[in-house]
Amino acid sequence: MKIYNSLSRTKEDFVTIQEGRVGMYVCGPTVYDEPHIGHARSAYIFDVIRRFLIYKGYRVTFVRNVTDVDDKIIDKAKKEYANDDAHAAVQKVVRVYLDSYHEAMDALGIGRPDHEPRATEYIDKMKRFIQTLIERGVAYIADRDVYFDITKAKGYGKLSNQDPEKMEAGARVAPGEKKRDPLDFALWKAAKELEPSWASPWGEGRPGWHIECSVMSSDILGDEFDIHCGGIDLIFPHHENEIAQSEGAGKRFARYWMHNGLLTINNEKMAKSLGNFITIRDFVHKNKDLDYLKLLFLSAHYRSPVDYTDEKIEGARKSKEKIGIFLRYANNNIEKYEKVYNEKPNLDQGSNFITSMKDIKNYKENIEKAMDDDFNMPQAAAEIFNIVHSGNSIKLAYDDKSNDLIRYLKLKYARDIVQRFASDIFGLFLNDKEDMLLPIERKIYEERNHFRQIKDYKKADEFRQILLREHNIILEDTKEGTVWRRKI
């Protein structure tokens, strides 16, 4: 397996610190607003990577933090809970939007992390970490603030591939800041009026943003761990500063840095001011099925940007329908075979088994190769659709058990692989909403079949047309009965 390491800007062989184990830290949400589809992409990408690592046999410890004290959270708390104590107001904002985030992740089918530390739970450990940096001479006290001294950071700029001297030329010191260098960053901020604060050796205040991830990741995963993840927008300054302060404290920190590309809307940055801000709740209200969003994400490499358009979502809907059509076809024929021949053969049965499965087996191996190559999800998804195409061509005749056995086994093998990768690895909700008729659709479907059974074909056709015209459902009458599928 190879992973593109943002630190070296090359693909590297993936070698874990402990054999068979992976420590993975993902920068999680700052909970001050509804989660949007950009949050969904990052969370989904790293959940798929986690799932594939587990598929490969690794024991993964997955950590995703929550920033629950921050300027934006405080501003929201002041507006929405102006009469409350500062700590209580912030906690109310956090409770509302963290619940919303969890609800959205659950709807997406994204697994909860093994650990979900909150910044406010680590205040004491952050203070000890900051004190260590002061004692090591890489941080300094300025009045009641504490700053990291960027001149003491060896190789600063190595993650973002920037020259500190050029960075300094464009940097500015904000009013009220007492730092020595424009690039120095806050480890501890002195308390301001109507803001939550904690006691410290340097006075009342709260931690800076960057310090929380260094402290939480090393506390849970150790001073050196395998993978640190986040959006590409976090490379500078957040992740660059994490490296500086962690190495300044004598820690080796993360081996591999992985960053996902950002999401745009019709080739524009998503922003409320542009009127193109799409929350996960908005997407569900409009499109019903979050798998369409996941299939959009799978269409681009995780390191590349992905552009959201209605046309692409429609393409994702058609892609899911193709998988659904195949699975219904496969399940119906597998079930029929087992009824006709009264047996459920195992995959290792049947003559010429290996030869007959060769194309499906090759597609499966191609999926694994694609994922082993820096998690090339678009290529892996393409191989799944190759299996779908091949599986649809497998026809059971039900007239010769010996020939049908091979076809049955191949169809079952194809179905199982599609379900394993599309569902277990890519987290698509297969055999769920797409494979179920809504109550109103079920009623029309049953009415249509009733009139067909009593040979009132004119009335039956009227109900068929209603399903097609109003619900996009196509009916197909076969010897075994009526089957349905949604129109692509």
Number of C-alpha atoms within 10 A of each C-alpha: 17 15 20 20 21 20 18 13 12 11 14 15 14 17 15 16 13 10 9 14 16 22 23 22 28 25 21 21 18 19 23 24 18 17 23 18 21 22 20 22 23 24 23 24 24 22 22 20 17 22 20 20 20 16 14 13 10 17 15 16 16 22 22 23 21 20 21 24 26 20 12 14 22 23 15 18 25 19 10 14 16 13 11 14 15 18 15 14 22 25 16 16 22 24 14 14 20 22 13 18 22 15 15 23 19 12 14 22 17 20 17 14 17 11 14 15 21 18 21 16 12 16 18 13 14 24 21 14 20 25 18 16 24 19 12 13 14 20 24 22 15 14 12 16 23 26 26 28 23 22 13 14 17 12 15 18 21 16 20 17 16 13 12 15 10 9 12 13 10 9 12 10 13 9 6 6 15 17 21 15 16 17 23 21 23 21 25 25 20 21 18 11 7 13 20 19 19 14 14 16 10 17 16 17 20 25 26 20 20 19 23 25 27 24 24 24 25 18 12 16 19 16 18 16 22 21 21 21 23 22 21 19 13 15 22 15 15 15 22 19 25 22 24 24 28 23 17 23 21 12 16 15 23 25 16 21 21 21 23 22 19 20 22 19 17 13 12 12 14 20 12 9 7 9 8 14 17 17 18 24 18 13 16 16 10 8 15 12 17 20 22 23 23 20 23 22 24 24 18 17 18 25 19 13 16 23 17 20 14 11 9 16 18 15 16 21 20 16 17 21 18 19 23 20 19 23 25 17 19 24 14 13 19 20 13 15 20 13 11 11 12 10 9 14 13 10 16 9 11 18 12 9 16 14 9 15 18 12 16 22 18 13 21 21 14 17 22 20 16 20 22 20 17 22 24 20 24 20 20 26 21 17 22 24 19 16 25 24 15 17 23 16 10 18 14 19 11 15 8 9 15 11 14 19 22 22 22 25 22 24 29 21 20 29 22 14 19 25 21 14 21 21 14 17 18 26 22 20 19 18 14 10 11 17 17 11 18 11 9 10 16 13 12 17 21 13 16 24 22 15 17 15 11 9 11 13 15 12 15 21 15 13 19 20 16 16 22 16 11 9 15 13 20 16 17 11 10 8 5 8 8 11 13 16 21 19 14 15
